[in-house]
Amino acid sequence: MSAKVLLRSSALFLSLVLVVGVMKSTDVVAIFDEAWIDANVRGQGLGGWVVFIAGGMVFTAVGLPRQLVGFLGGYAFGLAAGTGLTLVAVTLGCIAAFQYARFLGRDFVAHRFPSKIKRIDRFLSGNPFIMTLLIRFLPLGSNLATNLAAGVSSVRATPFFAGSLIGYLPQTLVFALVGSGVGIDPWFRIALAAVLFAASGAMGICLYRRHRHGLSFDDEVDRQLDPVSESVSNPGQE
């Protein structure tokens, strides 16, 4: 292993240890909730926007659920502004994880897992914008794993980020709707969000099956999608 790879892998390991230590010592998951939003974001003007975007970026960059950020965005800012600010936050989190992997882990991970990186390269390289959209629309898979894998691959950054931004929209809108205080019955709002979430997931599955052209980025996701995809494509069949 070259000195460059060793240095980057050491930095990667130490930074991961630091992140885990900070999360355990501060209980970051517990504090990023409605009470935290009330104290630090709601009614704080532009400063509240900045705090929310920064918190949401860090929250998603380390692999915590972006759907929770969408819920809290809707709670803090309402449906429209909450959706928009959440998209900014989670896309910045995507960029941070991608660049983190590309800067610190690319050579090391590619050396250790060449076949996996080649698969990601094949899946994304032909049309990274469209193929990233397909991944983001799916109701399965790990957001963090996708960001890191893309970072250590040779995929171009700009279309990956653009595809992620647009691909995040359906689920972000759904969870911002759940969290928002729009003037409709809360149970109806939750039911509507559930229907929209199911519809966006079904759309993602259909698009993935139709446009991946035999490529695969994750065997486990494909195994989970196969029976679901068949039932979506052929609802009248058992």
Secondary structure as GFF3:
##gff-version 3
##sequence-region A 1 238
A	DSSP	alpha_helix	3	26	.	.	.	ID=ss1
A	DSSP	alpha_helix	28	31	.	.	.	ID=ss2
A	DSSP	alpha_helix	34	40	.	.	.	ID=ss3
A	DSSP	alpha_helix	46	61	.	.	.	ID=ss4
A	DSSP	alpha_helix	66	77	.	.	.	ID=ss5
A	DSSP	alpha_helix	79	100	.	.	.	ID=ss6
A	DSSP	pi_helix	101	105	.	.	.	ID=ss7
A	DSSP	alpha_helix	106	112	.	.	.	ID=ss8
A	DSSP	alpha_helix	114	125	.	.	.	ID=ss9
A	DSSP	alpha_helix	128	137	.	.	.	ID=ss10
A	DSSP	alpha_helix	143	152	.	.	.	ID=ss11
A	DSSP	alpha_helix	157	167	.	.	.	ID=ss12
A	DSSP	alpha_helix	169	179	.	.	.	ID=ss13
A	DSSP	alpha_helix	186	211	.	.	.	ID=ss14
A	DSSP	alpha_helix	219	233	.	.	.	ID=ss15
###
